[in-house]
Structure formats: structure tokens, C-alpha cells
Amino acid sequence: METNDHSICKGGPCARENCEITDATEPVWIAVCCLMIILALVGGVGFVSGLVLHHLVQTLPLWVGVVLGFRRSPATGWIGLPLFLF
């Protein structure tokens, strides 16, 4: 059994179901993934093809995931799910 000294975990050793640290970082990881996709599409494809504005418009739904993720919103996973499935 793994133990740690997370000061904000809810009682006892830190486990996935009662750890607030894990729940707080999941939206941030989703935001980072959305941001990496945006950078790949705009930076990699947009600049090469000369269609930066076109790719910025295409990535607008991903920006919602970035904003919600960095705000640590619990809805980030549900917003990111269809974006990552598509």
C-alpha cells in the first residue's frame, strides 16, 4: 500500500478515490493535451500551408478545453471527450 504526505487528501493514505490532488490535476492534463493539439495544427500545419487563420478557426472547440482545464473545471473531461474521440 502506497503512502504519501499529501496534506489535502481526505483522511488516511492517498488512494485514487479519495485524493483531491488527482482530481485537481486531471483538468490541467486535458488542457495541456488540447494545447498540444492546437500547437501541432496551427504551428506545424498552419504555418507550412500558409493557412494559420483557417487552422485557428478549426481549433476553436479545443480552446474551450484549454480554458476550462486551466480553470480546473470538473466539466473539462466531458468537454474534452468528444474532442479527443473525433
N, C-alpha and C positions, 0 to 999 in steps of 0.2 A: 504494500500500500504506500503510495507516494504522499509525502507530507511536504508542506511548504509554509512560509510565514506570510501569506497574503493577509494584510490587515483588514481587507474589506470582504473577505469570504464569509459566508454565513455559517458560522459555527463549525468546529471540527476541521479535520483535514480537507484540503481543497479537492473537490471532485467536480466533474463536469456539470452535474445537475445543480450544484449549489455554489458555483463560483461566479461572482459578478464580474471578475476580470475577463473571463472568456466571453461573456455576453456583451461586454463593453467593447471588445476589440473586433468582433465579427463584422459589424457595420463598417469599420475602418478598413478591414481587408477587402470587403466588397468594393468600397470606394477606390482603393488602390488598384484593384483589378480593372474597374471601369476606366480609371485614368490611364492605365497602361494600354488599354484597347484604343482609347482616344488618341494617345500619343502615336501609336503604331499607324492608325488610319490617317491622321492629319499629318504627322511628321514624316512617316515613311512613304505613304501613297500620295498624299495631297501635294507635297512639295515636288515630288518627282513628276507627277502628271500635270501640275500647274492648276489644280482644282481644289485649292485649300478651302475656299468658302463652301464649295459643294460638300466636302467631307466634314466640315464643321456642322453644317446643317444635318447631315446624316447621323452625326453622333449626338445630337441634342438629347435623345432619351437617356443616353449614358451619363450626361451631365446631371440628370436628376439623381441617379445613383451616387454620383460623386458628392453632391451637396448633402443628400440625406445621410450618407455614410460618414462624412466628416462631422456631421452634427450628432452622430451616434443614435440615429432614429431607429426604433425597433422595426419600422416598416421597410427598411433598406433591403432586407432579404427578399421580401415579396416583390419589391420594385425590380430588384436585380434578377430575380428568377427568370422572367420571360426574356429579358435582355440577353442573358447567358445561354438560354435554350435556343434562341434564334440564331 
